Amino acid sequence: IMCGLEKVKKEIKDAEIVFGKKHGLTNLIAVSKTKPMEQIKKVINKGQIHFGENRVQEALSKWEVVKRNRKDLKIHLLGPLQTNKVKKVFSLFDYIHSLDRLNLAEKLSREAQEKGYCPKIFVQVNTGKEEQKSGVFPENLYDFINSSQKTYELDVVGLMCIPPINEKPEKHFGLLRDLANDNGLKELSMGMSADYKIAIKYDSTFIRIGTAIFGEREK
Ligand SMILES: *Cc1c(COP(=O)(O)O)cnc(C)c1O
């Protein structure tokens, strides 16, 4: 019987074939938030490289030691980032998926100059223009990316979105893909346990899967 990780990997492969994508286009981020390192280690031992966490503090306490011995592992910050935690994220994260405002871009930029390196950045887009959700509105994206790259010299690699829960994701994935194309960005962080096959259809390059790998999270 296949474990969650194996099943997801097989379904990614199948979806790439069905939708005519290049094999290996889709990177899998195993979202390990709330899960103990004991359980995560089983997934590391199966060869998984990309892991996602939502909270800076939780991520640091779980991953700092593990990552020190496994520099090849890539850790992604998926959740919101407060400006006062910017220093801390540089010590662990390889990717930040939640750049959503210019004062955060400025803080990241300053820290990058000090450290001499910077995590790769996804700009979060609020494709559904939901009030309770963070992310740049589509109509402001061009200027936002321009400032992030030119003024703040950040390594913006792509766009990220979380579609509204009560809507079909297709429209949002399609919009994010178009916005990335328009802005010359290569990577698309979209697709979660419930909708990752659809995300692959829309050229996602980083899908973020928690439940389908690790099981339900406790509330
Ligand atoms: C928790 C989370 C995920 C994973 O969600 P699942 O439905 O468990 O796959 C993906 N992206 C973000 C931003 C998350 O917070």
The ligand as an ORCA input file, in Angstrom:
! r2SCAN-3c Opt
* xyz 0 1
  C      -1.409     24.700      4.895
  C      -1.076     25.262      3.598
  C      -0.937     24.428      2.476
  C      -1.201     22.943      2.490
  O      -2.583     22.708      2.566
  P      -3.220     21.240      2.396
  O      -4.634     21.514      2.038
  O      -3.068     20.553      3.706
  O      -2.480     20.549      1.319
  C      -0.558     25.040      1.286
  N      -0.339     26.358      1.194
  C      -0.455     27.178      2.249
  C      -0.186     28.642      2.079
  C      -0.849     26.662      3.473
  O      -0.995     27.494      4.513
*
